[in-house]
Structures are given as C-alpha cells and as structure tokens.
Amino acid sequence: MRQALADVEIAGYTLSRNSLVQLFPYICQHDPRWFPEPKRFDPDRFLPEHQQALPPFAYFPFGGGPRVCVGNAFAMMEMTLVAATLLQHLKVEPATGQGEVQAVAQMSLRPKGEVRLRWTRRETCAAATCTSPALV
C-alpha cells in the first residue's frame, strides 16, 4: 500500500491526501501501450533494448522507489541461472491431464489450484555433457 502525499487526480478519479493506494502489477504489465499483445508469451519483451523503451514502473516485479526489494538483482540473477541450467538438460511440459492454468489475482498473481508438470531429460544431453550428479 502507498499513501497519497497530496490530493491527486488519476485517470479521472480524485484521491485525497492520505488516501491509501494499492498497485497491481498485473494491470500495469498487461497494458498494451507498453506491452504489445500483452497476453502472448514473449520473453523477448524483457531484452535490454525493449526494457529501455519502457516508462518507469511499466514493469515492477520487485516494487520500486525507496521501498524496492533489496534482493531484486540477486533474485533475477538466480532465476536466470537456475532456469538456464535446468532447461539445458531437461524439457518441461504440462503433465498428462493438466488443463489450462487459470490465474487468480490476489496480492500477487497465482494459479488456481495446482500446476502439474512433467520433466524429462533432453535427448540432446549426452552423458558426457551431463556432469551434474543431480542430472545424470
């Protein structure tokens, strides 16, 4: 939650000083002004050249301003390394019987119910290149 420091008008609505405001990243991050075809899966939209064209806070998975998450850089690096390491060796797909995942907007976006996945070794992963004991 954030508190308005002064009376302000946003999109035709007036918020008086001290009003509490909740930001919903899902709404901002699905705005077609900043993200063409916002419901389409497009990892390229997060390439540096695309990020530089966005206005501040069009994408804010870790908050922003003085209350930005102190671990944001580490979290992004860790997620990238884990995903790259796993996906070099493993293929992931929906498990048999897993229907389309429905999103539920709460404090953060979550799947409705469980999401079941099937992980299988990639055929291109020869034994000589799969050196991690967890993956051999």
MODELLER restraints for C-alpha pairs under 7 A, 6 or more apart:
rsr = mdl.restraints
at = mdl.atoms
rsr.add(forms.Gaussian(group=physical.xy_distance, feature=features.Distance(at['CA:1:A'], at['CA:20:A']), mean=6.24, stdev=0.5))
rsr.add(forms.Gaussian(group=physical.xy_distance, feature=features.Distance(at['CA:1:A'], at['CA:21:A']), mean=5.47, stdev=0.5))
rsr.add(forms.Gaussian(group=physical.xy_distance, feature=features.Distance(at['CA:1:A'], at['CA:22:A']), mean=4.74, stdev=0.5))
rsr.add(forms.Gaussian(group=physical.xy_distance, feature=features.Distance(at['CA:2:A'], at['CA:20:A']), mean=5.56, stdev=0.5))
rsr.add(forms.Gaussian(group=physical.xy_distance, feature=features.Distance(at['CA:2:A'], at['CA:21:A']), mean=5.06, stdev=0.5))
rsr.add(forms.Gaussian(group=physical.xy_distance, feature=features.Distance(at['CA:2:A'], at['CA:22:A']), mean=6.40, stdev=0.5))
rsr.add(forms.Gaussian(group=physical.xy_distance, feature=features.Distance(at['CA:3:A'], at['CA:18:A']), mean=5.30, stdev=0.5))
rsr.add(forms.Gaussian(group=physical.xy_distance, feature=features.Distance(at['CA:3:A'], at['CA:19:A']), mean=5.51, stdev=0.5))
rsr.add(forms.Gaussian(group=physical.xy_distance, feature=features.Distance(at['CA:3:A'], at['CA:20:A']), mean=4.54, stdev=0.5))
rsr.add(forms.Gaussian(group=physical.xy_distance, feature=features.Distance(at['CA:3:A'], at['CA:21:A']), mean=6.03, stdev=0.5))
rsr.add(forms.Gaussian(group=physical.xy_distance, feature=features.Distance(at['CA:4:A'], at['CA:17:A']), mean=5.21, stdev=0.5))
rsr.add(forms.Gaussian(group=physical.xy_distance, feature=features.Distance(at['CA:4:A'], at['CA:18:A']), mean=4.92, stdev=0.5))
rsr.add(forms.Gaussian(group=physical.xy_distance, feature=features.Distance(at['CA:4:A'], at['CA:19:A']), mean=5.36, stdev=0.5))
rsr.add(forms.Gaussian(group=physical.xy_distance, feature=features.Distance(at['CA:4:A'], at['CA:20:A']), mean=6.49, stdev=0.5))
rsr.add(forms.Gaussian(group=physical.xy_distance, feature=features.Distance(at['CA:5:A'], at['CA:17:A']), mean=5.47, stdev=0.5))
rsr.add(forms.Gaussian(group=physical.xy_distance, feature=features.Distance(at['CA:5:A'], at['CA:18:A']), mean=6.03, stdev=0.5))
rsr.add(forms.Gaussian(group=physical.xy_distance, feature=features.Distance(at['CA:6:A'], at['CA:16:A']), mean=6.58, stdev=0.5))
rsr.add(forms.Gaussian(group=physical.xy_distance, feature=features.Distance(at['CA:6:A'], at['CA:17:A']), mean=4.23, stdev=0.5))
rsr.add(forms.Gaussian(group=physical.xy_distance, feature=features.Distance(at['CA:7:A'], at['CA:15:A']), mean=5.65, stdev=0.5))
rsr.add(forms.Gaussian(group=physical.xy_distance, feature=features.Distance(at['CA:7:A'], at['CA:16:A']), mean=4.25, stdev=0.5))
rsr.add(forms.Gaussian(group=physical.xy_distance, feature=features.Distance(at['CA:7:A'], at['CA:17:A']), mean=4.57, stdev=0.5))
rsr.add(forms.Gaussian(group=physical.xy_distance, feature=features.Distance(at['CA:8:A'], at['CA:14:A']), mean=5.75, stdev=0.5))
rsr.add(forms.Gaussian(group=physical.xy_distance, feature=features.Distance(at['CA:8:A'], at['CA:15:A']), mean=5.32, stdev=0.5))
rsr.add(forms.Gaussian(group=physical.xy_distance, feature=features.Distance(at['CA:8:A'], at['CA:16:A']), mean=6.46, stdev=0.5))
rsr.add(forms.Gaussian(group=physical.xy_distance, feature=features.Distance(at['CA:9:A'], at['CA:15:A']), mean=6.08, stdev=0.5))
rsr.add(forms.Gaussian(group=physical.xy_distance, feature=features.Distance(at['CA:25:A'], at['CA:60:A']), mean=6.63, stdev=0.5))
rsr.add(forms.Gaussian(group=physical.xy_distance, feature=features.Distance(at['CA:28:A'], at['CA:58:A']), mean=5.92, stdev=0.5))
rsr.add(forms.Gaussian(group=physical.xy_distance, feature=features.Distance(at['CA:29:A'], at['CA:58:A']), mean=6.12, stdev=0.5))
rsr.add(forms.Gaussian(group=physical.xy_distance, feature=features.Distance(at['CA:29:A'], at['CA:59:A']), mean=5.65, stdev=0.5))
rsr.add(forms.Gaussian(group=physical.xy_distance, feature=features.Distance(at['CA:30:A'], at['CA:38:A']), mean=4.91, stdev=0.5))
rsr.add(forms.Gaussian(group=physical.xy_distance, feature=features.Distance(at['CA:31:A'], at['CA:38:A']), mean=6.71, stdev=0.5))
rsr.add(forms.Gaussian(group=physical.xy_distance, feature=features.Distance(at['CA:32:A'], at['CA:38:A']), mean=5.93, stdev=0.5))
rsr.add(forms.Gaussian(group=physical.xy_distance, feature=features.Distance(at['CA:34:A'], at['CA:54:A']), mean=6.42, stdev=0.5))
rsr.add(forms.Gaussian(group=physical.xy_distance, feature=features.Distance(at['CA:34:A'], at['CA:58:A']), mean=6.98, stdev=0.5))
rsr.add(forms.Gaussian(group=physical.xy_distance, feature=features.Distance(at['CA:62:A'], at['CA:68:A']), mean=5.99, stdev=0.5))
rsr.add(forms.Gaussian(group=physical.xy_distance, feature=features.Distance(at['CA:62:A'], at['CA:69:A']), mean=5.39, stdev=0.5))
rsr.add(forms.Gaussian(group=physical.xy_distance, feature=features.Distance(at['CA:62:A'], at['CA:72:A']), mean=6.05, stdev=0.5))
rsr.add(forms.Gaussian(group=physical.xy_distance, feature=features.Distance(at['CA:63:A'], at['CA:69:A']), mean=6.40, stdev=0.5))
rsr.add(forms.Gaussian(group=physical.xy_distance, feature=features.Distance(at['CA:89:A'], at['CA:121:A']), mean=5.89, stdev=0.5))
rsr.add(forms.Gaussian(group=physical.xy_distance, feature=features.Distance(at['CA:89:A'], at['CA:122:A']), mean=5.44, stdev=0.5))
rsr.add(forms.Gaussian(group=physical.xy_distance, feature=features.Distance(at['CA:89:A'], at['CA:125:A']), mean=5.85, stdev=0.5))
rsr.add(forms.Gaussian(group=physical.xy_distance, feature=features.Distance(at['CA:90:A'], at['CA:119:A']), mean=6.27, stdev=0.5))
rsr.add(forms.Gaussian(group=physical.xy_distance, feature=features.Distance(at['CA:90:A'], at['CA:120:A']), mean=5.44, stdev=0.5))
rsr.add(forms.Gaussian(group=physical.xy_distance, feature=features.Distance(at['CA:90:A'], at['CA:121:A']), mean=4.48, stdev=0.5))
rsr.add(forms.Gaussian(group=physical.xy_distance, feature=features.Distance(at['CA:90:A'], at['CA:122:A']), mean=5.05, stdev=0.5))
rsr.add(forms.Gaussian(group=physical.xy_distance, feature=features.Distance(at['CA:91:A'], at['CA:119:A']), mean=5.63, stdev=0.5))
rsr.add(forms.Gaussian(group=physical.xy_distance, feature=features.Distance(at['CA:91:A'], at['CA:120:A']), mean=5.23, stdev=0.5))
rsr.add(forms.Gaussian(group=physical.xy_distance, feature=features.Distance(at['CA:91:A'], at['CA:121:A']), mean=6.11, stdev=0.5))
rsr.add(forms.Gaussian(group=physical.xy_distance, feature=features.Distance(at['CA:91:A'], at['CA:122:A']), mean=5.70, stdev=0.5))
rsr.add(forms.Gaussian(group=physical.xy_distance, feature=features.Distance(at['CA:92:A'], at['CA:117:A']), mean=6.59, stdev=0.5))
rsr.add(forms.Gaussian(group=physical.xy_distance, feature=features.Distance(at['CA:92:A'], at['CA:118:A']), mean=5.69, stdev=0.5))
rsr.add(forms.Gaussian(group=physical.xy_distance, feature=features.Distance(at['CA:92:A'], at['CA:119:A']), mean=4.68, stdev=0.5))
rsr.add(forms.Gaussian(group=physical.xy_distance, feature=features.Distance(at['CA:92:A'], at['CA:120:A']), mean=6.63, stdev=0.5))
rsr.add(forms.Gaussian(group=physical.xy_distance, feature=features.Distance(at['CA:93:A'], at['CA:117:A']), mean=5.67, stdev=0.5))
rsr.add(forms.Gaussian(group=physical.xy_distance, feature=features.Distance(at['CA:93:A'], at['CA:118:A']), mean=5.37, stdev=0.5))
rsr.add(forms.Gaussian(group=physical.xy_distance, feature=features.Distance(at['CA:93:A'], at['CA:119:A']), mean=6.76, stdev=0.5))
rsr.add(forms.Gaussian(group=physical.xy_distance, feature=features.Distance(at['CA:94:A'], at['CA:116:A']), mean=6.19, stdev=0.5))
rsr.add(forms.Gaussian(group=physical.xy_distance, feature=features.Distance(at['CA:94:A'], at['CA:117:A']), mean=4.50, stdev=0.5))
rsr.add(forms.Gaussian(group=physical.xy_distance, feature=features.Distance(at['CA:94:A'], at['CA:118:A']), mean=5.84, stdev=0.5))
rsr.add(forms.Gaussian(group=physical.xy_distance, feature=features.Distance(at['CA:95:A'], at['CA:116:A']), mean=5.38, stdev=0.5))
rsr.add(forms.Gaussian(group=physical.xy_distance, feature=features.Distance(at['CA:95:A'], at['CA:117:A']), mean=4.53, stdev=0.5))
rsr.add(forms.Gaussian(group=physical.xy_distance, feature=features.Distance(at['CA:95:A'], at['CA:118:A']), mean=4.80, stdev=0.5))
rsr.add(forms.Gaussian(group=physical.xy_distance, feature=features.Distance(at['CA:98:A'], at['CA:116:A']), mean=6.18, stdev=0.5))
rsr.add(forms.Gaussian(group=physical.xy_distance, feature=features.Distance(at['CA:101:A'], at['CA:111:A']), mean=6.35, stdev=0.5))
rsr.add(forms.Gaussian(group=physical.xy_distance, feature=features.Distance(at['CA:101:A'], at['CA:112:A']), mean=6.97, stdev=0.5))
rsr.add(forms.Gaussian(group=physical.xy_distance, feature=features.Distance(at['CA:102:A'], at['CA:111:A']), mean=5.73, stdev=0.5))
rsr.add(forms.Gaussian(group=physical.xy_distance, feature=features.Distance(at['CA:102:A'], at['CA:112:A']), mean=5.44, stdev=0.5))
rsr.add(forms.Gaussian(group=physical.xy_distance, feature=features.Distance(at['CA:103:A'], at['CA:109:A']), mean=6.50, stdev=0.5))
rsr.add(forms.Gaussian(group=physical.xy_distance, feature=features.Distance(at['CA:103:A'], at['CA:110:A']), mean=5.70, stdev=0.5))
rsr.add(forms.Gaussian(group=physical.xy_distance, feature=features.Distance(at['CA:103:A'], at['CA:111:A']), mean=4.65, stdev=0.5))
rsr.add(forms.Gaussian(group=physical.xy_distance, feature=features.Distance(at['CA:103:A'], at['CA:112:A']), mean=5.75, stdev=0.5))
rsr.add(forms.Gaussian(group=physical.xy_distance, feature=features.Distance(at['CA:104:A'], at['CA:110:A']), mean=5.27, stdev=0.5))
rsr.add(forms.Gaussian(group=physical.xy_distance, feature=features.Distance(at['CA:104:A'], at['CA:111:A']), mean=5.80, stdev=0.5))
rsr.add(forms.Gaussian(group=physical.xy_distance, feature=features.Distance(at['CA:104:A'], at['CA:112:A']), mean=5.77, stdev=0.5))
rsr.add(forms.Gaussian(group=physical.xy_distance, feature=features.Distance(at['CA:130:A'], at['CA:136:A']), mean=5.84, stdev=0.5))
